[in-house]
Amino acid sequence: FLYFIGMTKIAIFLFGALCVASTAAGTVTVPLYVDGGYMWYAGVDVGTPPRRFNFTVDTGSSDFLLVGTGCPYDSCGVAPAEQYNASASSSAQPLTCDAAARAGLQCATCVGATRLCGSNVTYGGNIEESFALVRDVATVVGGPGARTVVGDTYAINMGPQAVAAQRLRTLRALLRSKLRDSGVPDPSGMWGLASKSLVSAGYAPFFDSLVAASAGALADRFAVAMTPTGGKMTLGGSITPPEGFSYVPRALPEDFYRVEISDVAVGGVSLGLPPATYNDPGIVDTGTPTPTVPQAAFDALVRLIRSHCSGPNATALHGVCDVAANASVLLGGCFDYTDDQVEAFPTISFKLPASGVLAAMLEYRPQAYLIPQYYCESPTQRSFALQADAHFTVLGASLLQQYEVLFDRAGRRIGFAANPLGQP
């Protein structure tokens, strides 16, 4: 699977294949599956004959990638029998550098004796994935299909994060047995749903190809509703009626799904930082498991939560008030909690304006931000699902679980509605 921590997206691919979708008039409903409460993924049939693979649903990137034949197991984490084999697909057309140039694509390198068009993508500045471009047929199971470009991944360099990644592998069985029981194999691919401008090779992302191939039958929008046990992605529409969403404009440039964030508050009290702090940029990203805020905002948020430990209205926050500051749950400490102890923590709010008016208030309740984390020693322990980043404010998956999020690309807006599938 592809596992991400904040904007440092630590990528480890494990196996893929799943069952998906059902169609309704003008829309396609795609079941989502989840691994350990961290990554949500869907199934797509690729090649001829079709072979089913699972793809992490990521609105924070745009490439459509699969671990390909020959990608080393030690770094890519996918058994050879589960890898994409372009040579076994009669519809696959590997793109040489010359063919790619004629198609207006950009190659970072020419791979091998056949000079295949090679490209790469870096997640969070730490994980580089290298792949060759292949045109092939891809079909959302039970839904639409299109001829599209598949990134045939042949190498993943995890760089300085390799040690952490190896630990994730050892915890995978524990997470799966304790945190989920879907029986669905983990993803071996990445379905990037953001804009073409993020694709360094210049090809159209998979969802763009689906919309184009539908000749108007599939609207240029999709919605995601995630839950701790799975969820649904709706292509061309949403579960919630359009009038049931609170909308914010999609901020420019249209690469990520950028939004303007005017303030962050803890228990209704503002962090007191200028809005520019949160918009370098602020994005909506289903592929990042937990939200992030810039370091200055994170430090202010930690101070404000700690302030609940003293004063006339003091609250005994377990893991904050009863431990040394450097051992706090807010800084990566792991603790067992009762329901009452969780409920004692304040709600964190993200304010999103539209034309100077408050359009949406995204509330991050303690039940959603105090959750099991991969680095905790026991699956019963919880830690703080919010991290610091150098620049990005990321509205990540553990926050987004509380909502159905509508990515209305045609309308250049993003909508938020109460999650019709329930909240964590």
N, C-alpha and C positions, 0 to 999 in steps of 0.2 A: 504494500500500500504506500501511498504518499502521505507522510506524516509531517505536519507543519507546526512550528512553535512560533506564534506571533508572525512578524515579517521575516524572521529567520526560518525559512521553510525547510525543515530537515526531511529530506526525501529518502524513503526506503520503499522500494517496490516489493510487494508480495503478490500472491496469485490473483487471478481474476476470472470471473464468469458468473452471470446471475440471471435472474428472470425479471422482466420488466412489465410493461406498460399496458394501458388500455386507452382507447381513443373515444372522444366525444366530438360533437360537431365543432370543427374549427380548433380544437385543442387536443393535446396528447398528454395524458397523465402518466408520469413515470414514477414508479415506486423508488424511494431512496432507502438505502441500507447504511448502517453506521458501524464503525469498528471502534469499540471502546469509548464511545462518546466523543470522538475526536474528528473523524473524517467521514463525510457523507458521500455516497457513491451510487452510480446508476449504471445500467447495462446497455451496451451497444453491440450489434453484430457487425463484424468487419470482415471483408473479403468474400471470395467465391471459391468453394462453398462457404457460407457464412459461419463465422466462429464467434462465440459470445465472449466479450471481455467486460470487465467492470472498470469504470472511470470515476475518479474523484471529481466531484462537481465543484469547480473553482471559479468564482467570479472575480478573482484577483489575478488571473492570467488569461492568455488567449490561445495558446498552442494546444493541439490535439495530438497527444503522445501515447505511444505504447512501447513497453519494453520489447525489444526485438531479439531475434535469434542471435546468439553470440554475446549478448550483454552479460558480463561476468556475474555469477550468482553472488559473490562476496560483496559486490558493490550495488548491484541492481536488485538482488533479493528475490528474483523470480526464477523458478525452476525452468530448465530448457523446454520441457513439454508444455509449459504454460505461456511461452513467449510468442509474440507475433512473428509469423514466418511469411514474409512477402512472397517468397518463391513458391509457396504452397497455395497462393491465391491466384486464380486465373484472371482476375480483374485488376490485379496490382500492376502498377506502372512505376517502377523506380525512376526518379528524375535525375538525369545526369546534369552536370553543371551547364552544359550547352543547352539542353532542353529547358532547364529552369530559366536561363537567361532569355531564351526566346519567349517564355511565358511571363517575363517581367518580374521574376523572383530573384532574390538576392541570396547568394551562397556564401557562408563564412569560410568554407573550405570545400575542397573536392576530395571525396573519400574513396580510397582504394583504387585498384587498377581500372575500374569502370568509371571512375570520376563521378561518383554520386554527389548530388548537391547536399552538402552538410550544413547544419545550423546548430545553434545552441541556445539555451535559455538558462538564466541564473535566478535562483529563488533566494531572495533575502541577502544577496551578495555572498552567500556561502556555498550553495549547492549548485553545481553546474551540470546540466544534462545535455549531452551531445547526441544528435540524431541525424539521420538521412531522410530526405523527403521522398514519400511514395504516394502516388495517387491511387486510391482504392475506394471501393464502395463501403459505406457505413450506414447502418440502419438502426434507429431506435426501435427496440423490440416492440412490436405491436403498433408502431408509429411510422413516421416518415423516414426516408433515406435520401442519400445524395452521394454523388461522387465527390470526394473531398481529399485534402492532403492529410496524410497521417505521418507524424514524426516517428520514424522507426529508430527507437533509442538504442544506441550501441555502447554508451558509457555514461556512468553517473559518478561524478567526483564530489564526495562529501567533505573534502578538505578537513578543516580543523574540527568539524562536528562529528567525525567518524566515531569517536569514543562514545558520545551520547547516542549516536545512531545504533551502535552495537548493543548498548544497554536497552534501547527500545525493543530490539529483537528478542532479547531474553525475557522482557516483560510481556511480549505479545500474547503468549498463551494464557498468562494470568489475567490480562485485561479481557481477553475474549471469553474466558470461562466465567469471570465475575461480573463483567459489565454488559454483556450482550449474549444472546443465544439465537441469532437469526439463522444460523446454518448456511449463510451465504458467503462464498469465498471473498477474500479481500481484493481490492482493485490492483490492476497492473497497468493502469493508464491514467492520464490526466485529461479532463475535458475542460479546457479553458473557455469561459463564456464572456470574457471582456472583449474589448474592441480590437479590430485588425491592426491598429497602430502599435500595439504591443508585440506583434509578430515580427520578429527581426527579419525573417525570410520574405515577408510580404504576402503570404498566402491568406485566403479567406478562412476565418475560423469555422469550425464545424457547424455551429448554430447558424451562422451567416449562410453557409451552403444549404442547410435545410430550408431556410426561409426562401432563398432564391429558387431552389428546386421545386418548391410547393406552388409556384406561380400565383401567389396571393392567397392560397388556402390557409397558410400558417402566418399569423400576425407576428410582427417583429417585437415580441415581448415574451417573457417567461416569468414564472413565479416559483419561489422555493419556500416550502414549509417543512422545517426540520424538527424532529423530536428526539429524545434520548434513545429511542428504539428504531428510528428510521425516518419516515416522512414521505413527502411527495414533491415532485417538480412538475409544474404544468407548463408545457410548451404552447405558446400562442394565447395564453390567458392565465387564469388564476382560479383558485377555489372560491375565494371571497369575491363577491361582485365588485366591479371597478369603483362604484360609489362608496364602498366600505373601507377604502384606503385613505390614509393621510399621506399626501404627496409632497415631496421636496424636489426641486429641480436638480437635474444632473449637472454638476459643476463642470466647467471646462478646465483643461482639455478633455475630450472624450476618449480616454484611454482606459483607465480603471473606471469603476463606478464611483466617481467622486461625489461627495456631498459637502455642503458647508455646515460646520459645527460651530455654534455660537458660544456654547458653554458646557461645562461638565460640573455636576453638583453631587454632593454626598449628603444624604438625608435632607435634601432641599437646600443645602447651603453651598453656594457657588465656590469653586476653587479660586475665583478672583483673578484669573489670568485672561489676557486679551484673546479674542477669538482667533487671531492669527496663529496662536500657539497650536491650535488643533487642526490647522488646514494646510499642512505642508507635506502631503495632502491628507485629507480625511477620506477614507474609502469604505465601501461595503464589500466584504470579502468572505464568502462562504468557505473558502479553502484555508482560512486561518482559524485554528480551533478556538482561540481566545482573543478578546480585544487587546489592543495596545494603545498607549498614549505616549506622547513625547516625554522624555525624562523629567523635564520641569513639571509637567502636569502630574506625572506619576508620583514624584516626591511630594507635591502639594496634596495629592489625594491620600497618600499614606499618612501625612501629618494630620489631615482632617479626620480620618478614621481613628487615629490614635487619640485625638482630642476627646473622643467619647469615653476614654478611660478615667477622666478626672472632671471635676466641676460638680455643680449642684445636681445635674442630671446624668451623672456618670452611669455607664453601662459596663458590666464586666464581660468584655468581649474575649471569649476563649481563644487562645492562640495569639492574642494581641496584648491584652492587659496583664496577663499572668505569665508572660515569658520575657526574656531579654529581647530588646529591640531587634537585634540581628538574627534572632531565631523566630521572628514573627511569621505567621501564616501569610502576611502581606509580602514577605520577602522570600517566599519559597518553602517555609516550614510546613510540615504535614501533621495533621492532628485528626483524631476521631471527634465527631460532633454528634450531639443529640439534636433533634429537630428544634427544640427551644433555643439551644445555643446558636444555631444557624439564624433563626428568626430575629435574634438580638442585633444582628448586624444591620447597618443602614443600607438603603437602596442607593445605587449610583445611577445618575441620570445624564443622558446625552441630549442636548437641545439642538434641534435642527430647524433653522428658520427658512422661510420662503418669502422673498420680497419684503424683508423686514418684519414679517409676522411669524410667530412661532407656528410651524407647520406640523412638527412631530416632536414628541418627548419620548425617547427610548429609555425605558427603565430596566436597569440591570439589578434584579433582585438577588439577595444573598443565596437563595436556593439555586440560582443559576451560576453565581460566581464562586461559591465554595463547593468545589466538586472534586472527585478523584482525578489525580494527575499522574502522568506516566512516571514521574520521578519519585513518587511516594513509595515507601517500602511495602505498604500494605494496601490492598484494594479498598479497605474500609476507611482509609484516611482521606482527608480532603485538603486541598490547598487553594490558593487565590488565583482565579482564572482571569487575570489581567496583568499585563506586562508592560515594561518600558521599551520604547523604541527611540532611535536617534531622531526620527522625523515624523513617521507615519502615525496617524490616529486610525486604527483599523477597527471597524465594527465587525467583530468576528463571530464565529458560529455559536459560541455559548451564549452570547447576547441575542443573536438573531433567532435562536430557537423559540423565543417568546413571541415571534411574529411570523406572519406570512409576508414575504418581501416580494414585491412586484417590480421587476426590472423592465420598465416600459421604454424600450430603446427608441421606438418610433416617436413617442411623446416626449422623449428627453427628460424623463422624470423617474423617480423611484418612490414606490408606495409602501407603506407599512400598515398592517392590520393585525389585530389579535389573531394568534395562531389558531385556525379552526380545528387543528388536530390536537389541541391541548398544549399546556405549558409545563416545563420542568418544575 
